[in-house]
Amino acid sequence: DRILITHHKEVVAFSSTGHKGVHIGLRAQERVVDSLTASRVALVVTNQRALGFSSITNQWTVTKIDVGEQIRDMEAKGFVASVDTNFRALGFGGRQGAWKEYRYRFR
């Protein structure tokens, strides 16, 4: 349903609902660590942020990666993407285009 392209200082996602590419710029010193796609979401993790794209809302939603936070695992399936770090679990819901987080009590 969509394709994800990373080029120099921006990331572009395409969705059949939006009929055009939706880009998000990368900041100074920001680099892409990893990316995944599923049927309705795209997930890009950089050294500074987690970027979630919803093909339903046709927009990017961003959450910050904290200093010292290390990515342990990422997954994307259907309408959902997740990022597991040493500090917290992040979930991106493609239907709403929103991030949720759960901070681990014990590290």
C-alpha positions, 0 to 999 in steps of 0.5 A: 500500500505504500513505499518508503524511501530514505534519501540524504536528509529526508524520508518519503512515504507513499500511500494509495490514500494520499496520492502523493509522497509525504516527506519528513526532513531529518535534522542536523547530525540525524541518521537513520538507524533502521526502518520497517514497513507493514501493510498500513504503517512505516517505521523509521528509527534515527539516532534522535527520533522514532518516525511513524507513518500512517497510510490512513492519516497520510502523515508522519508522527514523531517521538523523541529518542532520549540520550542514552536510549538504545534500540533493542528491537523493532517490529511492524505488522498490519496497522501497528509498529513497535520499538523496544528500547532499554528505557521503554516500549513504544507503540505506533497505531496506524489507525490514529497515527499516534505514539503510545509509550510504556516506561519500564520500572526497572532497568 
